[in-house]
Amino acid sequence: MEKFALWLVMNYYDVAMWISSVSGWKFTLLESMQKRCLFLEHAVEVMGLSNVDVVCDRAEVSFV
């Protein structure tokens, strides 16, 4: 489980670094699980990613 958690954090970090390097674009992260959504909201805030919105919902509900 520790390896998976580390891999997950590294992947989120890589994505966050790429997002922060793209100016002028807006990103929406869609996550249905509340626990992951809280993590993403916290990560976006800590990293200062002003061009990222986190939506806590299911795709079937959000894009209908």
Phi, psi and omega in degrees: 000324180297320179296319179296316180297319178295317178299317180298314180295319179297319179293318176300320180296315179300316179296317180297320179294321178294316180299318182292338181275348181261102181271148178089353179257147174248139180238142174239121176263122183252121181221133182269336181273125184302320182297315178292323180297317177298320177298314180297317178299317179295315181297318179298318180294313182296321182278353177068036181274093184283346182260020182236130173246141177249126179247123180263088183194173176268148181300324181297330181272320186286329187243031178267000000 
